[in-house]
Amino acid sequence: MVAKTETEVSNKMDTVKLVIAIITLLTGIGGFYYYADESLLYRVLGVVALAIVAVGIAATTSTGRAIMSFGRESRAEVRKVVWPTRQETLQTTLMVVVAVIILGIFLWLIDMLLLEAVQLLTGQGG
């Protein structure tokens, strides 16, 4: 019973934190337009600063921690990938280009044949 109560309090606090993060971000965006007469650099820096604060607040929630964990795991998986060499990439790209050209010519021929067949059946054309 105590664990359930702590979970409920945690969920409510997470909701409050997410609302504060959203309000912080919206305040930054609103300030960007409210201070339209100021330098663009200062306005952008203000929005970026408040966006960083909002992300920091959101990262303290259970959802934020899960997203951060997912990002770290994804980065670790990307590091495990064996990337192709430049030659392999060029060869694969060349094969794709050739296949697309061949398929394009094939579809063009089919289109011409179907056009001729339709013109023959309908009596249209010269």
Buried (B, 14 or more C-beta within 10 A) or exposed (E): EEEEEEEEEEEEEBEEBBEBBEEBBEBBEEBBEEEEEEEEEEBEEBBEEBBEBBBEBBBBBEEBEEBBEEEEEEEEEEEEEEEEEEEEEEEEEEEEEEEEEEEEEEEEEEEEEEEEEEEEEEEEEE
